[in-house]
Amino acid sequence: MKRYSLAFILIMISLLICLACSGNGRKRDEALVGKYIAVSGKAFGLDLSRDEMKGFTVELNADGQAKLIAEDIRVEGKWFNDNTTVTVKVDKVNMVGTLGEDTITFDGFLKDQVGASIDLQFAREGTDALKP
């Protein structure tokens, strides 16, 4: 009987630890929710100006949904993150960006799909990172 009690206690402790860890993940996700606007980029070896990237945004919603918008083109997917990166998944394509203070930087954005390296940095709307 004591073995079953010990096993039950260990299982409960494990579940509590898992719940605690998942709660921290949600807080981290909530901190990233918002609209991010392209502020700098490089494509095909050329620097992109803000005007050339106007209308290119990434929206991370609280429900885990993501929207990538490039002027009239909109695609939707899911997003998730760890401590240092955010991954936006559209269909079977994963786009991984490095998290900075109010920024997300995608190096090699869609490289496999377009055959060239495109590096983009997005700044969170309403933050100092958006200022030039």
C-alpha positions as CSV (number, residue, x, y, z in Angstrom):
1,M,0.0,0.0,0.0
2,K,2.9,2.4,0.8
3,R,4.3,1.9,-2.7
4,Y,1.0,3.0,-4.3
5,S,0.9,6.1,-2.0
6,L,4.4,7.0,-2.9
7,A,3.8,6.6,-6.6
8,F,0.6,8.7,-6.3
9,I,2.5,11.5,-4.6
10,L,5.2,11.4,-7.2
11,I,2.7,11.6,-10.0
12,M,0.9,14.5,-8.4
13,I,4.2,16.4,-7.9
14,S,5.1,15.8,-11.5
15,L,1.7,17.1,-12.7
16,L,2.0,20.2,-10.5
17,I,5.5,20.9,-12.0
18,C,4.1,20.5,-15.5
19,L,1.2,22.9,-14.8
20,A,3.5,25.4,-13.3
21,C,5.8,25.3,-16.3
22,S,2.9,25.6,-18.8
23,G,1.6,28.7,-16.9
24,N,5.0,30.4,-17.4
25,G,4.8,29.7,-21.1
26,R,1.4,31.4,-21.4
27,K,2.8,34.5,-19.6
28,R,5.7,34.5,-22.1
29,D,3.2,34.2,-25.0
30,E,1.0,37.0,-23.7
31,A,4.1,39.3,-23.6
32,L,4.6,38.7,-27.3
33,V,1.0,39.2,-28.5
34,G,0.7,42.2,-30.8
35,K,1.4,43.6,-34.2
36,Y,4.9,43.8,-35.5
37,I,5.9,46.0,-38.4
38,A,8.9,45.5,-40.7
39,V,11.6,48.0,-40.0
40,S,14.6,46.7,-41.8
41,G,15.6,44.0,-44.2
42,K,17.9,42.7,-46.8
43,A,17.0,40.6,-49.8
44,F,19.1,39.3,-52.7
45,G,22.0,41.3,-51.3
46,L,20.2,44.6,-51.3
47,D,19.2,46.6,-48.2
48,L,15.4,47.3,-48.1
49,S,14.1,50.7,-47.0
50,R,11.1,51.1,-44.7
51,D,9.1,52.4,-47.7
52,E,9.8,49.2,-49.6
53,M,8.6,47.1,-46.7
54,K,5.6,49.3,-45.9
55,G,2.5,47.1,-45.3
56,F,4.6,44.1,-44.3
57,T,3.4,43.0,-40.8
58,V,3.2,40.0,-38.5
59,E,0.4,39.7,-36.0
60,L,0.6,37.3,-33.1
61,N,-2.7,36.7,-31.4
62,A,-3.4,35.5,-27.9
63,D,-5.1,32.3,-29.2
64,G,-1.9,31.2,-30.9
65,Q,-3.0,32.3,-34.4
66,A,-0.6,34.3,-36.5
67,K,-1.2,36.5,-39.6
68,L,1.5,37.6,-42.0
69,I,0.5,40.5,-44.2
70,A,2.3,41.9,-47.2
71,E,0.1,44.6,-48.6
72,D,-2.8,42.7,-50.1
73,I,-1.5,39.2,-49.4
74,R,-2.6,37.6,-46.1
75,V,-1.6,34.2,-44.8
76,E,-2.6,32.7,-41.5
77,G,-1.0,30.1,-39.3
78,K,0.0,29.3,-35.8
79,W,2.8,30.6,-33.6
80,F,4.7,29.4,-30.6
81,N,7.9,30.4,-28.8
82,D,10.6,29.4,-26.4
83,N,12.8,31.8,-24.5
84,T,14.8,33.0,-27.5
85,T,12.8,32.4,-30.7
86,V,9.3,32.6,-32.1
87,T,8.1,30.2,-34.7
88,V,5.3,31.0,-37.1
89,K,4.0,27.9,-38.9
90,V,2.0,28.4,-42.1
91,D,0.9,25.1,-43.6
92,K,4.1,23.0,-43.4
93,V,6.5,25.9,-43.4
94,N,8.2,27.0,-40.2
95,M,9.6,30.5,-40.0
96,V,11.8,31.0,-37.0
97,G,12.6,34.4,-35.7
98,T,15.0,35.5,-33.0
99,L,13.4,37.5,-30.2
100,G,14.9,40.8,-29.2
101,E,13.5,43.6,-27.0
102,D,10.2,44.3,-28.8
103,T,11.7,42.9,-32.0
104,I,11.6,39.7,-34.0
105,T,14.4,39.1,-36.6
106,F,13.9,36.4,-39.3
107,D,17.2,35.4,-40.9
108,G,16.8,33.4,-44.1
109,F,13.0,34.2,-44.2
110,L,11.4,31.7,-46.6
111,K,14.8,30.8,-48.0
112,D,13.7,27.3,-49.1
113,Q,10.6,28.7,-50.8
114,V,12.2,31.6,-52.7
115,G,15.7,30.3,-53.2
116,A,17.4,33.3,-51.7
117,S,18.2,34.7,-48.3
118,I,15.8,37.3,-47.0
119,D,16.5,38.8,-43.6
120,L,13.8,40.9,-42.0
121,Q,13.4,42.7,-38.7
122,F,10.0,43.5,-37.2
123,A,9.4,45.9,-34.4
124,R,6.4,45.8,-32.1
125,E,3.8,48.5,-32.8
126,G,3.7,51.2,-30.1
127,T,7.3,50.6,-28.8
128,D,10.5,52.5,-29.1
129,A,11.9,49.7,-31.3
130,L,9.6,51.0,-34.1
131,K,11.4,54.4,-34.1
132,P,14.2,54.8,-36.6
